[in-house]
C-alpha cells in the first residue's frame, strides 16, 4: 500500500472514532441507559463502592430537596445506602419520549428474589432518579428478616 492510502485510511478511522465519541458524549447521562455503557442504578452502585458519594448527589436529589435537607445530610444518607446486593435490569418503559422512564430491576435479598421499580426523569440534560424518602428506603435500605 502506498503511503497516501495509509494516511487516507488513518484519517477515515480518526473521523469514525471522533464521530463515535461524539455520539457517546451526546447521550451521556441524558437517558437512564446511557451511563458509561451501563444504567443509572448500576452506575450509582459503582460510585458508591468507590466512596464517590458527592458525584452521586445530582442523580439522587433534586436541587430543591438538596437545598431543603442540606448537602451534609444527603451525603451521610448516601454513605449509609445499601448497595451490597446484586441486581439486574429486567425492563424499561419510556413513559414520555426522552423525558420520563420506569426501570424494573430484580434482586436477591436474603435468599428471596424481589422486583422493584425506579422512575427517572431528564432534568437539565441529566437523568435523575425520582424518589421520595419512602422509595429510597425501599430500594437502598431493604428490611432484614
N, CA, C and O atoms as CSV, one atom per row, in Angstrom:
chain,resi,resn,atom,element,x,y,z
A,1,UNK,N,N,0.835,-1.170,0.000
A,1,UNK,CA,C,0.000,0.000,0.000
A,1,UNK,C,C,0.887,1.242,0.000
A,1,UNK,O,O,1.955,1.271,0.613
A,2,UNK,N,N,0.422,2.244,-0.690
A,2,UNK,CA,C,1.202,3.475,-0.737
A,2,UNK,C,C,0.990,4.278,0.538
A,2,UNK,O,O,0.021,4.075,1.270
A,3,UNK,N,N,1.892,5.165,0.776
A,3,UNK,CA,C,1.842,5.999,1.970
A,3,UNK,C,C,0.576,6.863,1.989
A,3,UNK,O,O,-0.013,7.065,3.051
A,4,UNK,N,N,0.158,7.368,0.845
A,4,UNK,CA,C,-1.032,8.222,0.784
A,4,UNK,C,C,-2.306,7.434,1.097
A,4,UNK,O,O,-3.226,7.978,1.708
A,5,UNK,N,N,-2.375,6.172,0.694
A,5,UNK,CA,C,-3.534,5.326,1.004
A,5,UNK,C,C,-3.596,5.062,2.502
A,5,UNK,O,O,-4.671,5.115,3.099
A,6,UNK,N,N,-2.471,4.782,3.099
A,6,UNK,CA,C,-2.419,4.536,4.542
A,6,UNK,C,C,-2.853,5.787,5.300
A,6,UNK,O,O,-3.632,5.699,6.249
A,7,UNK,N,N,-2.360,6.934,4.891
A,7,UNK,CA,C,-2.748,8.190,5.545
A,7,UNK,C,C,-4.248,8.424,5.377
A,7,UNK,O,O,-4.924,8.834,6.321
A,8,UNK,N,N,-4.763,8.166,4.185
A,8,UNK,CA,C,-6.193,8.321,3.922
A,8,UNK,C,C,-7.015,7.411,4.847
A,8,UNK,O,O,-7.995,7.856,5.444
A,9,UNK,N,N,-6.616,6.142,4.964
A,9,UNK,CA,C,-7.332,5.195,5.832
A,9,UNK,C,C,-7.246,5.604,7.300
A,9,UNK,O,O,-8.228,5.488,8.034
A,10,UNK,N,N,-6.096,6.074,7.727
A,10,UNK,CA,C,-5.956,6.545,9.106
A,10,UNK,C,C,-6.852,7.748,9.379
A,10,UNK,O,O,-7.431,7.858,10.460
A,11,UNK,N,N,-6.970,8.646,8.411
A,11,UNK,CA,C,-7.870,9.794,8.564
A,11,UNK,C,C,-9.321,9.356,8.683
A,11,UNK,O,O,-10.078,9.899,9.488
A,12,UNK,N,N,-9.706,8.366,7.874
A,12,UNK,CA,C,-11.075,7.835,7.964
A,12,UNK,C,C,-11.309,7.216,9.333
A,12,UNK,O,O,-12.345,7.465,9.950
A,13,UNK,N,N,-10.373,6.416,9.820
A,13,UNK,CA,C,-10.501,5.809,11.148
A,13,UNK,C,C,-10.593,6.877,12.227
A,13,UNK,O,O,-11.381,6.745,13.163
A,14,UNK,N,N,-9.806,7.922,12.107
A,14,UNK,CA,C,-9.842,9.011,13.078
A,14,UNK,C,C,-11.207,9.702,13.065
A,14,UNK,O,O,-11.757,10.005,14.123
A,15,UNK,N,N,-11.748,9.951,11.886
A,15,UNK,CA,C,-13.069,10.575,11.790
A,15,UNK,C,C,-14.155,9.689,12.388
A,15,UNK,O,O,-15.040,10.182,13.087
A,16,UNK,N,N,-14.098,8.396,12.123
A,16,UNK,CA,C,-15.068,7.458,12.697
A,16,UNK,C,C,-14.952,7.466,14.214
A,16,UNK,O,O,-15.965,7.492,14.913
A,17,UNK,N,N,-13.735,7.443,14.724
A,17,UNK,CA,C,-13.507,7.455,16.173
A,17,UNK,C,C,-14.073,8.731,16.797
A,17,UNK,O,O,-14.754,8.671,17.821
A,18,UNK,N,N,-13.799,9.871,16.192
A,18,UNK,CA,C,-14.303,11.148,16.705
A,18,UNK,C,C,-15.825,11.162,16.662
A,18,UNK,O,O,-16.468,11.630,17.602
A,19,UNK,N,N,-16.405,10.655,15.582
A,19,UNK,CA,C,-17.863,10.617,15.452
A,19,UNK,C,C,-18.488,9.732,16.526
A,19,UNK,O,O,-19.478,10.120,17.146
A,20,UNK,N,N,-17.925,8.554,16.752
A,20,UNK,CA,C,-18.458,7.651,17.775
A,20,UNK,C,C,-18.326,8.256,19.159
A,20,UNK,O,O,-19.249,8.151,19.966
A,21,UNK,N,N,-17.197,8.888,19.451
A,21,UNK,CA,C,-17.030,9.547,20.750
A,21,UNK,C,C,-18.045,10.664,20.934
A,21,UNK,O,O,-18.578,10.845,22.029
A,22,UNK,N,N,-18.312,11.406,19.882
A,22,UNK,CA,C,-19.301,12.484,19.953
A,22,UNK,C,C,-20.686,11.917,20.232
A,22,UNK,O,O,-21.454,12.513,20.987
A,23,UNK,N,N,-21.020,10.765,19.631
A,23,UNK,CA,C,-22.321,10.137,19.884
A,23,UNK,C,C,-22.433,9.691,21.329
A,23,UNK,O,O,-23.467,9.896,21.965
A,24,UNK,N,N,-21.376,9.082,21.856
A,24,UNK,CA,C,-21.397,8.629,23.246
A,24,UNK,C,C,-21.540,9.830,24.164
A,24,UNK,O,O,-22.359,9.807,25.083
A,25,UNK,N,N,-20.765,10.871,23.934
A,25,UNK,CA,C,-20.840,12.065,24.766
A,25,UNK,C,C,-22.196,12.748,24.637
A,25,UNK,O,O,-22.686,13.332,25.603
A,26,UNK,N,N,-22.808,12.683,23.457
A,26,UNK,CA,C,-24.068,13.381,23.256
A,26,UNK,C,C,-25.204,12.764,24.077
A,26,UNK,O,O,-26.157,13.467,24.414
A,27,UNK,N,N,-25.131,11.494,24.400
A,27,UNK,CA,C,-26.215,10.890,25.179
A,27,UNK,C,C,-25.825,10.690,26.646
A,27,UNK,O,O,-26.677,10.322,27.455
A,28,UNK,N,N,-24.586,10.917,27.000
A,28,UNK,CA,C,-24.110,10.647,28.351
A,28,UNK,C,C,-24.985,11.336,29.396
A,28,UNK,O,O,-25.135,12.558,29.391
A,29,UNK,N,N,-25.551,10.541,30.281
A,29,UNK,CA,C,-26.417,10.959,31.391
A,29,UNK,C,C,-27.778,11.487,30.930
A,29,UNK,O,O,-28.565,11.931,31.766
A,30,UNK,N,N,-28.080,11.453,29.639
A,30,UNK,CA,C,-29.341,12.017,29.153
A,30,UNK,C,C,-30.476,11.018,29.111
A,30,UNK,O,O,-31.624,11.405,28.894
A,31,UNK,N,N,-30.191,9.754,29.310
A,31,UNK,CA,C,-31.247,8.771,29.499
A,31,UNK,C,C,-30.713,7.710,30.453
A,31,UNK,O,O,-29.498,7.570,30.591
A,32,UNK,N,N,-31.581,6.970,31.104
A,32,UNK,CA,C,-31.133,6.071,32.173
A,32,UNK,C,C,-30.276,4.895,31.722
A,32,UNK,O,O,-29.740,4.172,32.561
A,33,UNK,N,N,-30.137,4.688,30.418
A,33,UNK,CA,C,-29.294,3.596,29.921
A,33,UNK,C,C,-27.971,4.103,29.365
A,33,UNK,O,O,-27.197,3.321,28.814
A,34,UNK,N,N,-27.703,5.372,29.497
A,34,UNK,CA,C,-26.513,5.974,28.899
A,34,UNK,C,C,-25.592,6.529,29.993
A,34,UNK,O,O,-25.307,7.726,30.038
A,35,UNK,N,N,-25.141,5.645,30.855
A,35,UNK,CA,C,-24.224,5.983,31.934
A,35,UNK,C,C,-22.962,5.152,31.759
A,35,UNK,O,O,-22.762,4.160,32.461
A,36,UNK,N,N,-22.119,5.554,30.832
A,36,UNK,CA,C,-20.878,4.834,30.535
A,36,UNK,C,C,-21.137,3.344,30.306
A,36,UNK,O,O,-20.569,2.502,31.002
A,37,UNK,N,N,-21.968,3.025,29.364
A,37,UNK,CA,C,-22.288,1.650,28.961
A,37,UNK,C,C,-23.013,0.846,30.029
A,37,UNK,O,O,-22.959,-0.383,30.016
A,38,UNK,N,N,-23.681,1.509,30.942
A,38,UNK,CA,C,-24.496,0.827,31.932
A,38,UNK,C,C,-25.729,1.690,32.208
A,38,UNK,O,O,-25.949,2.691,31.525
A,39,UNK,N,N,-26.523,1.311,33.192
A,39,UNK,CA,C,-27.709,2.098,33.517
A,39,UNK,C,C,-27.458,2.924,34.777
A,39,UNK,O,O,-26.431,2.772,35.437
A,40,UNK,N,N,-28.400,3.789,35.096
A,40,UNK,CA,C,-28.221,4.755,36.170
A,40,UNK,C,C,-27.973,4.082,37.528
A,40,UNK,O,O,-27.092,4.519,38.269
A,41,UNK,N,N,-28.715,3.047,37.865
A,41,UNK,CA,C,-28.558,2.430,39.177
A,41,UNK,C,C,-27.248,1.654,39.277
A,41,UNK,O,O,-26.607,1.670,40.327
A,42,UNK,N,N,-26.847,0.987,38.224
A,42,UNK,CA,C,-25.554,0.290,38.220
A,42,UNK,C,C,-24.407,1.282,38.333
A,42,UNK,O,O,-23.415,1.026,39.015
A,43,UNK,N,N,-24.552,2.414,37.660
A,43,UNK,CA,C,-23.534,3.471,37.744
A,43,UNK,C,C,-23.432,3.999,39.174
A,43,UNK,O,O,-22.332,4.189,39.692
A,44,UNK,N,N,-24.575,4.233,39.805
A,44,UNK,CA,C,-24.569,4.702,41.192
A,44,UNK,C,C,-23.949,3.664,42.126
A,44,UNK,O,O,-23.262,4.026,43.080
A,45,UNK,N,N,-24.183,2.387,41.864
A,45,UNK,CA,C,-23.586,1.334,42.678
A,45,UNK,C,C,-22.056,1.372,42.563
A,45,UNK,O,O,-21.353,1.204,43.559
A,46,UNK,N,N,-21.552,1.590,41.358
A,46,UNK,CA,C,-20.102,1.676,41.152
A,46,UNK,C,C,-19.532,2.878,41.904
A,46,UNK,O,O,-18.505,2.764,42.573
A,47,UNK,N,N,-20.200,4.031,41.793
A,47,UNK,CA,C,-19.741,5.212,42.522
A,47,UNK,C,C,-19.740,4.954,44.026
A,47,UNK,O,O,-18.802,5.336,44.725
A,48,UNK,N,N,-20.794,4.305,44.521
A,48,UNK,CA,C,-20.904,4.029,45.958
A,48,UNK,C,C,-19.787,3.108,46.434
A,48,UNK,O,O,-19.187,3.345,47.482
A,49,UNK,N,N,-19.511,2.067,45.672
A,49,UNK,CA,C,-18.456,1.124,46.057
A,49,UNK,C,C,-17.085,1.787,46.101
A,49,UNK,O,O,-16.182,1.312,46.789
A,50,UNK,N,N,-16.932,2.897,45.359
A,50,UNK,CA,C,-15.669,3.635,45.332
A,50,UNK,C,C,-15.717,4.891,46.199
A,50,UNK,O,O,-14.858,5.765,46.081
A,51,UNK,N,N,-16.718,4.977,47.065
A,51,UNK,CA,C,-16.888,6.091,48.010
A,51,UNK,C,C,-16.909,7.453,47.321
A,51,UNK,O,O,-16.387,8.429,47.861
A,52,UNK,N,N,-17.492,7.523,46.168
A,52,UNK,CA,C,-17.596,8.785,45.431
A,52,UNK,C,C,-19.017,9.346,45.606
A,52,UNK,O,O,-19.761,9.529,44.642
A,53,UNK,N,N,-19.359,9.609,46.872
A,53,UNK,CA,C,-20.714,9.983,47.242
A,53,UNK,C,C,-21.143,11.324,46.657
A,53,UNK,O,O,-22.293,11.481,46.247
A,54,UNK,N,N,-20.247,12.272,46.617
A,54,UNK,CA,C,-20.607,13.599,46.115
A,54,UNK,C,C,-21.014,13.552,44.640
A,54,UNK,O,O,-21.872,14.320,44.205
A,55,UNK,N,N,-20.399,12.658,43.881
A,55,UNK,CA,C,-20.757,12.520,42.469
A,55,UNK,C,C,-22.149,11.913,42.305
A,55,UNK,O,O,-22.754,12.035,41.239
A,56,UNK,N,N,-22.661,11.261,43.346
A,56,UNK,CA,C,-23.983,10.648,43.287
A,56,UNK,C,C,-25.104,11.662,43.522
A,56,UNK,O,O,-26.238,11.443,43.096
A,57,UNK,N,N,-24.794,12.758,44.192
A,57,UNK,CA,C,-25.810,13.736,44.581
A,57,UNK,C,C,-26.740,14.168,43.452
A,57,UNK,O,O,-27.957,14.113,43.627
A,58,UNK,N,N,-26.219,14.600,42.292
A,58,UNK,CA,C,-27.136,15.119,41.269
A,58,UNK,C,C,-28.102,14.084,40.703
A,58,UNK,O,O,-29.130,14.447,40.132
A,59,UNK,N,N,-27.783,12.803,40.853
A,59,UNK,CA,C,-28.643,11.763,40.294
A,59,UNK,C,C,-29.690,11.285,41.303
A,59,UNK,O,O,-30.667,10.637,40.928
A,60,UNK,N,N,-29.482,11.609,42.583
A,60,UNK,CA,C,-30.383,11.132,43.630
A,60,UNK,C,C,-31.273,12.216,44.229
A,60,UNK,O,O,-32.344,11.917,44.757
A,61,UNK,N,N,-30.842,13.460,44.150
A,61,UNK,CA,C,-31.576,14.542,44.807
A,61,UNK,C,C,-31.856,15.685,43.835
A,61,UNK,O,O,-30.971,16.141,43.111
A,62,UNK,N,N,-33.090,16.128,43.839
A,62,UNK,CA,C,-33.457,17.341,43.099
A,62,UNK,C,C,-32.797,18.520,43.822
A,62,UNK,O,O,-32.623,18.475,45.040
A,63,UNK,N,N,-32.433,19.565,43.091
A,63,UNK,CA,C,-31.801,20.725,43.741
A,63,UNK,C,C,-32.628,21.303,44.895
A,63,UNK,O,O,-32.071,21.693,45.921
A,64,UNK,N,N,-33.945,21.357,44.731
A,64,UNK,CA,C,-34.797,21.904,45.804
A,64,UNK,C,C,-34.751,21.033,47.052
A,64,UNK,O,O,-34.715,21.547,48.170
A,65,UNK,N,N,-34.753,19.706,46.863
A,65,UNK,CA,C,-34.680,18.796,48.012
A,65,UNK,C,C,-33.319,18.893,48.679
A,65,UNK,O,O,-33.224,18.876,49.906
A,66,UNK,N,N,-32.284,18.994,47.889
A,66,UNK,CA,C,-30.925,19.117,48.425
A,66,UNK,C,C,-30.784,20.394,49.239
A,66,UNK,O,O,-30.139,20.401,50.288
A,67,UNK,N,N,-31.380,21.459,48.760
A,67,UNK,CA,C,-31.328,22.724,49.489
A,67,UNK,C,C,-32.103,22.613,50.799
A,67,UNK,O,O,-31.691,23.169,51.818
A,68,UNK,N,N,-33.217,21.899,50.772
A,68,UNK,CA,C,-34.061,21.752,51.967
A,68,UNK,C,C,-33.383,20.920,53.051
A,68,UNK,O,O,-33.397,21.308,54.219
A,69,UNK,N,N,-32.785,19.771,52.683
A,69,UNK,CA,C,-32.205,18.883,53.702
A,69,UNK,C,C,-30.729,19.176,53.979
A,69,UNK,O,O,-30.210,18.818,55.037
A,70,UNK,N,N,-30.063,19.822,53.036
A,70,UNK,CA,C,-28.647,20.147,53.218
A,70,UNK,C,C,-27.745,19.076,52.619
A,70,UNK,O,O,-28.056,17.885,52.633
A,71,UNK,N,N,-26.636,19.536,52.101
A,71,UNK,CA,C,-25.692,18.651,51.420
A,71,UNK,C,C,-25.093,17.615,52.365
A,71,UNK,O,O,-24.953,16.450,51.993
A,72,UNK,N,N,-24.737,18.022,53.582
A,72,UNK,CA,C,-24.107,17.083,54.530
A,72,UNK,C,C,-25.042,15.937,54.906
A,72,UNK,O,O,-24.611,14.787,54.989
A,73,UNK,N,N,-26.322,16.245,55.135
A,73,UNK,CA,C,-27.282,15.202,55.477
A,73,UNK,C,C,-27.484,14.252,54.299
A,73,UNK,O,O,-27.589,13.038,54.479
A,74,UNK,N,N,-27.538,14.817,53.090
A,74,UNK,CA,C,-27.696,13.985,51.893
A,74,UNK,C,C,-26.482,13.078,51.709
A,74,UNK,O,O,-26.638,11.901,51.383
A,75,UNK,N,N,-25.285,13.604,51.911
A,75,UNK,CA,C,-24.072,12.791,51.769
A,75,UNK,C,C,-24.019,11.682,52.814
A,75,UNK,O,O,-23.603,10.565,52.507
A,76,UNK,N,N,-24.434,11.976,54.046
A,76,UNK,CA,C,-24.488,10.940,55.086
A,76,UNK,C,C,-25.483,9.858,54.714
A,76,UNK,O,O,-25.224,8.672,54.913
A,77,UNK,N,N,-26.622,10.267,54.174
A,77,UNK,CA,C,-27.637,9.301,53.741
A,77,UNK,C,C,-27.098,8.410,52.624
A,77,UNK,O,O,-27.302,7.196,52.637
A,78,UNK,N,N,-26.418,9.010,51.672
A,78,UNK,CA,C,-25.843,8.243,50.561
A,78,UNK,C,C,-24.785,7.277,51.082
A,78,UNK,O,O,-24.729,6.127,50.646
A,79,UNK,N,N,-23.960,7.728,51.995
A,79,UNK,CA,C,-22.906,6.879,52.552
A,79,UNK,C,C,-23.486,5.636,53.224
A,79,UNK,O,O,-22.868,4.572,53.203
A,80,UNK,N,N,-24.661,5.770,53.815
A,80,UNK,CA,C,-25.296,4.653,54.532
A,80,UNK,C,C,-26.193,3.791,53.650
A,80,UNK,O,O,-26.770,2.816,54.132
A,81,UNK,N,N,-26.321,4.128,52.381
A,81,UNK,CA,C,-27.155,3.325,51.483
A,81,UNK,C,C,-26.572,1.932,51.311
A,81,UNK,O,O,-25.356,1.740,51.327
A,82,UNK,N,N,-27.463,0.966,51.148
A,82,UNK,CA,C,-27.051,-0.421,50.985
A,82,UNK,C,C,-27.009,-0.774,49.503
A,82,UNK,O,O,-28.043,-0.999,48.875
A,83,UNK,N,N,-25.808,-0.818,48.962
A,83,UNK,CA,C,-25.619,-1.273,47.589
A,83,UNK,C,C,-24.929,-2.630,47.590
A,83,UNK,O,O,-24.360,-3.035,46.576
A,84,UNK,N,N,-24.971,-3.333,48.707
A,84,UNK,CA,C,-24.247,-4.585,48.842
A,84,UNK,C,C,-24.995,-5.802,48.325
A,84,UNK,O,O,-24.823,-6.901,48.852
A,85,UNK,N,N,-25.799,-5.632,47.331
A,85,UNK,CA,C,-26.513,-6.756,46.726
A,85,UNK,C,C,-26.414,-6.633,45.217
A,85,UNK,O,O,-26.182,-5.553,44.673
A,86,UNK,N,N,-26.593,-7.751,44.567
A,86,UNK,CA,C,-26.588,-7.748,43.102
A,86,UNK,C,C,-28.002,-7.534,42.601
A,86,UNK,O,O,-28.968,-8.030,43.182
A,87,UNK,N,N,-28.106,-6.800,41.531
A,87,UNK,CA,C,-29.399,-6.603,40.878
A,87,UNK,C,C,-29.171,-6.578,39.379
A,87,UNK,O,O,-28.056,-6.382,38.896
A,88,UNK,N,N,-30.242,-6.780,38.674
A,88,UNK,CA,C,-30.147,-6.708,37.219
A,88,UNK,C,C,-31.400,-6.030,36.686
A,88,UNK,O,O,-32.495,-6.169,37.230
A,89,UNK,N,N,-31.199,-5.304,35.619
A,89,UNK,CA,C,-32.310,-4.619,34.974
A,89,UNK,C,C,-33.101,-5.651,34.174
A,89,UNK,O,O,-32.527,-6.410,33.393
A,90,UNK,N,N,-34.414,-5.677,34.371
A,90,UNK,CA,C,-35.245,-6.640,33.642
A,90,UNK,C,C,-36.224,-5.962,32.698
A,90,UNK,O,O,-36.893,-6.630,31.908
A,91,UNK,N,N,-36.312,-4.645,32.775
A,91,UNK,CA,C,-37.209,-3.953,31.860
A,91,UNK,C,C,-37.099,-2.453,31.984
A,91,UNK,O,O,-36.674,-1.925,33.011
A,92,UNK,N,N,-37.485,-1.778,30.929
A,92,UNK,CA,C,-37.541,-0.313,30.938
A,92,UNK,C,C,-38.710,0.112,30.078
A,92,UNK,O,O,-38.965,-0.468,29.022
A,93,UNK,N,N,-39.419,1.132,30.540
A,93,UNK,CA,C,-40.545,1.674,29.788
A,93,UNK,C,C,-40.363,3.184,29.696
A,93,UNK,O,O,-40.257,3.879,30.706
A,94,UNK,N,N,-40.329,3.667,28.477
A,94,UNK,CA,C,-40.234,5.110,28.264
A,94,UNK,C,C,-41.648,5.679,28.310
A,94,UNK,O,O,-42.458,5.407,27.424
A,95,UNK,N,N,-41.943,6.461,29.332
A,95,UNK,CA,C,-43.291,6.995,29.505
A,95,UNK,C,C,-43.501,8.289,28.727
A,95,UNK,O,O,-44.593,8.548,28.221
A,96,UNK,N,N,-42.455,9.093,28.637
A,96,UNK,CA,C,-42.507,10.328,27.858
A,96,UNK,C,C,-41.181,10.437,27.123
A,96,UNK,O,O,-40.121,10.447,27.750
A,97,UNK,N,N,-41.231,10.517,25.810
A,97,UNK,CA,C,-40.038,10.459,24.956
A,97,UNK,C,C,-38.921,11.367,25.467
A,97,UNK,O,O,-39.093,12.579,25.601
A,98,UNK,N,N,-37.772,10.749,25.748
A,98,UNK,CA,C,-36.555,11.437,26.203
A,98,UNK,C,C,-36.739,12.250,27.484
A,98,UNK,O,O,-35.949,13.153,27.758
A,99,UNK,N,N,-37.767,11.941,28.268
A,99,UNK,CA,C,-38.032,12.715,29.479
A,99,UNK,C,C,-38.291,11.874,30.727
A,99,UNK,O,O,-37.803,12.206,31.808
A,100,UNK,N,N,-39.052,10.789,30.591
A,100,UNK,CA,C,-39.513,10.054,31.771
A,100,UNK,C,C,-39.501,8.553,31.495
A,100,UNK,O,O,-40.010,8.096,30.472
A,101,UNK,N,N,-38.908,7.786,32.428
A,101,UNK,CA,C,-38.781,6.341,32.268
A,101,UNK,C,C,-39.109,5.637,33.583
A,101,UNK,O,O,-38.969,6.208,34.665
A,102,UNK,N,N,-39.549,4.385,33.462
A,102,UNK,CA,C,-39.666,3.480,34.610
A,102,UNK,C,C,-38.781,2.282,34.305
A,102,UNK,O,O,-38.912,1.652,33.256
A,103,UNK,N,N,-37.883,1.973,35.228
A,103,UNK,CA,C,-36.972,0.839,35.046
A,103,UNK,C,C,-37.308,-0.201,36.104
A,103,UNK,O,O,-37.466,0.124,37.281
A,104,UNK,N,N,-37.414,-1.448,35.676
A,104,UNK,CA,C,-37.684,-2.557,36.587
A,104,UNK,C,C,-36.392,-3.332,36.803
A,104,UNK,O,O,-35.688,-3.675,35.853
A,105,UNK,N,N,-36.095,-3.598,38.062
A,105,UNK,CA,C,-34.909,-4.356,38.446
A,105,UNK,C,C,-35.334,-5.583,39.242
A,105,UNK,O,O,-36.432,-5.634,39.797
A,106,UNK,N,N,-34.459,-6.554,39.286
A,106,UNK,CA,C,-34.664,-7.746,40.103
A,106,UNK,C,C,-33.418,-7.930,40.959
A,106,UNK,O,O,-32.297,-7.763,40.480
A,107,UNK,N,N,-33.617,-8.271,42.217
A,107,UNK,CA,C,-32.504,-8.509,43.125
A,107,UNK,C,C,-32.821,-9.690,44.019
A,107,UNK,O,O,-33.983,-10.048,44.209
A,108,UNK,N,N,-31.790,-10.283,44.560
A,108,UNK,CA,C,-31.955,-11.366,45.526
A,108,UNK,C,C,-31.463,-10.848,46.866
A,108,UNK,O,O,-30.295,-10.492,47.024
A,109,UNK,N,N,-32.377,-10.812,47.827
A,109,UNK,CA,C,-32.059,-10.370,49.180
A,109,UNK,C,C,-32.395,-11.480,50.156
A,109,UNK,O,O,-33.534,-11.940,50.227
A,110,UNK,N,N,-31.402,-11.899,50.896
A,110,UNK,CA,C,-31.603,-12.911,51.931
A,110,UNK,C,C,-32.297,-14.159,51.381
A,110,UNK,O,O,-33.156,-14.746,52.039
A,111,UNK,N,N,-31.916,-14.549,50.176
A,111,UNK,CA,C,-32.430,-15.763,49.567
A,111,UNK,C,C,-33.751,-15.624,48.847
A,111,UNK,O,O,-34.255,-16.598,48.288
A,112,UNK,N,N,-34.321,-14.433,48.850
A,112,UNK,CA,C,-35.605,-14.225,48.170
A,112,UNK,C,C,-35.431,-13.271,46.999
A,112,UNK,O,O,-34.780,-12.232,47.106
A,113,UNK,N,N,-36.030,-13.656,45.879
A,113,UNK,CA,C,-35.998,-12.797,44.698
A,113,UNK,C,C,-37.063,-11.714,44.845
A,113,UNK,O,O,-38.178,-11.975,45.296
A,114,UNK,N,N,-36.701,-10.517,44.462
A,114,UNK,CA,C,-37.596,-9.379,44.633
A,114,UNK,C,C,-37.476,-8.453,43.427
A,114,UNK,O,O,-36.386,-8.253,42.892
A,115,UNK,N,N,-38.581,-7.903,43.015
A,115,UNK,CA,C,-38.603,-6.956,41.904
A,115,UNK,C,C,-38.930,-5.581,42.459
A,115,UNK,O,O,-39.781,-5.437,43.337
A,116,UNK,N,N,-38.244,-4.571,41.937
A,116,UNK,CA,C,-38.563,-3.198,42.315
A,116,UNK,C,C,-38.422,-2.296,41.094
A,116,UNK,O,O,-37.741,-2.628,40.123
A,117,UNK,N,N,-39.081,-1.154,41.173
A,117,UNK,CA,C,-39.064,-0.208,40.059
A,117,UNK,C,C,-38.529,1.138,40.538
A,117,UNK,O,O,-38.724,1.539,41.685
A,118,UNK,N,N,-37.853,1.814,39.626
A,118,UNK,CA,C,-37.444,3.188,39.879
A,118,UNK,C,C,-37.912,4.032,38.697
A,118,UNK,O,O,-37.966,3.563,37.560
A,119,UNK,N,N,-38.245,5.270,38.990
A,119,UNK,CA,C,-38.624,6.205,37.936
A,119,UNK,C,C,-37.488,7.189,37.752
A,119,UNK,O,O,-36.828,7.587,38.711
A,120,UNK,N,N,-37.270,7.574,36.504
A,120,UNK,CA,C,-36.216,8.512,36.162
A,120,UNK,C,C,-36.804,9.626,35.314
A,120,UNK,O,O,-37.738,9.424,34.537
A,121,UNK,N,N,-36.227,10.807,35.489
A,121,UNK,CA,C,-36.657,11.943,34.682
A,121,UNK,C,C,-35.425,12.714,34.228
A,121,UNK,O,O,-34.440,12.826,34.958
A,122,UNK,N,N,-35.497,13.236,33.026
A,122,UNK,CA,C,-34.428,14.052,32.492
A,122,UNK,C,C,-34.635,15.483,32.973
A,122,UNK,O,O,-35.645,16.111,32.655
A,123,UNK,N,N,-33.674,15.998,33.742
A,123,UNK,CA,C,-33.726,17.354,34.265
A,123,UNK,C,C,-32.431,18.048,33.863
A,123,UNK,O,O,-31.343,17.601,34.224
A,124,UNK,N,N,-32.550,19.120,33.131
A,124,UNK,CA,C,-31.363,19.880,32.687
A,124,UNK,C,C,-30.334,18.976,32.011
A,124,UNK,O,O,-29.151,19.022,32.346
A,125,UNK,N,N,-30.781,18.161,31.066
A,125,UNK,CA,C,-29.914,17.261,30.297
A,125,UNK,C,C,-29.194,16.219,31.145
A,125,UNK,O,O,-28.139,15.720,30.755
A,126,UNK,N,N,-29.755,15.894,32.290
A,126,UNK,CA,C,-29.177,14.853,33.133
A,126,UNK,C,C,-30.314,14.031,33.732
A,126,UNK,O,O,-31.274,14.587,34.266
A,127,UNK,N,N,-30.204,12.719,33.642
A,127,UNK,CA,C,-31.244,11.845,34.166
A,127,UNK,C,C,-31.088,11.700,35.674
A,127,UNK,O,O,-29.983,11.494,36.176
A,128,UNK,N,N,-32.183,11.807,36.377
A,128,UNK,CA,C,-32.193,11.679,37.839
A,128,UNK,C,C,-33.224,10.634,38.251
A,128,UNK,O,O,-34.229,10.426,37.572
A,129,UNK,N,N,-32.954,9.989,39.367
A,129,UNK,CA,C,-33.948,9.093,39.954
A,129,UNK,C,C,-34.999,9.951,40.630
A,129,UNK,O,O,-34.667,10.914,41.320
A,130,UNK,N,N,-36.247,9.614,40.441
A,130,UNK,CA,C,-37.346,10.316,41.108
A,130,UNK,C,C,-37.752,9.491,42.320
A,130,UNK,O,O,-38.485,8.511,42.189
A,131,UNK,N,N,-37.286,9.879,43.482
A,131,UNK,CA,C,-37.572,9.098,44.689
A,131,UNK,C,C,-37.838,10.025,45.861
A,131,UNK,O,O,-37.119,10.998,46.086
A,132,UNK,N,N,-38.883,9.703,46.598
A,132,UNK,CA,C,-39.061,10.380,47.875
A,132,UNK,C,C,-38.377,9.518,48.940
A,132,UNK,O,O,-37.819,8.469,48.618
A,133,UNK,N,N,-38.415,9.939,50.177
A,133,UNK,CA,C,-37.687,9.221,51.231
A,133,UNK,C,C,-38.196,7.786,51.401
A,133,UNK,O,O,-37.403,6.889,51.688
A,134,UNK,N,N,-39.493,7.553,51.230
A,134,UNK,CA,C,-40.047,6.201,51.354
A,134,UNK,C,C,-39.507,5.292,50.254
A,134,UNK,O,O,-39.130,4.151,50.520
A,135,UNK,N,N,-39.471,5.785,49.039
A,135,UNK,CA,C,-38.942,4.991,47.928
A,135,UNK,C,C,-37.447,4.714,48.103
A,135,UNK,O,O,-36.980,3.618,47.794
A,136,UNK,N,N,-36.699,5.701,48.598
A,136,UNK,CA,C,-35.270,5.485,48.846
A,136,UNK,C,C,-35.064,4.372,49.878
A,136,UNK,O,O,-34.174,3.534,49.729
A,137,UNK,N,N,-35.891,4.372,50.919
A,137,UNK,CA,C,-35.775,3.329,51.949
A,137,UNK,C,C,-36.041,1.953,51.349
A,137,UNK,O,O,-35.336,0.994,51.662
A,138,UNK,N,N,-37.035,1.850,50.504
A,138,UNK,CA,C,-37.385,0.579,49.875
A,138,UNK,C,C,-36.236,0.043,49.034
A,138,UNK,O,O,-35.933,-1.149,49.088
A,139,UNK,N,N,-35.597,0.903,48.262
A,139,UNK,CA,C,-34.545,0.470,47.348
A,139,UNK,C,C,-33.188,0.362,48.041
A,139,UNK,O,O,-32.473,-0.621,47.848
A,140,UNK,N,N,-32.832,1.354,48.838
A,140,UNK,CA,C,-31.476,1.434,49.379
A,140,UNK,C,C,-31.316,0.979,50.833
A,140,UNK,O,O,-30.193,0.812,51.309
A,141,UNK,N,N,-32.422,0.782,51.533
A,141,UNK,CA,C,-32.358,0.318,52.921
A,141,UNK,C,C,-33.337,-0.839,53.099
A,141,UNK,O,O,-34.279,-0.729,53.885
A,142,UNK,N,N,-33.133,-1.945,52.384
A,142,UNK,CA,C,-34.101,-3.048,52.460
A,142,UNK,C,C,-34.179,-3.636,53.864
A,142,UNK,O,O,-33.196,-3.676,54.604
A,143,UNK,N,N,-35.387,-4.092,54.204
A,143,UNK,CA,C,-35.611,-4.693,55.516
A,143,UNK,C,C,-34.869,-6.026,55.628
A,143,UNK,O,O,-34.794,-6.799,54.673
A,144,UNK,N,N,-34.346,-6.262,56.775
A,144,UNK,CA,C,-33.681,-7.541,57.042
A,144,UNK,C,C,-34.672,-8.470,57.735
A,144,UNK,O,O,-35.532,-8.011,58.486
A,145,UNK,N,N,-34.555,-9.780,57.486
A,145,UNK,CA,C,-35.501,-10.714,58.101
A,145,UNK,C,C,-35.312,-10.804,59.610
A,145,UNK,O,O,-36.031,-11.547,60.279
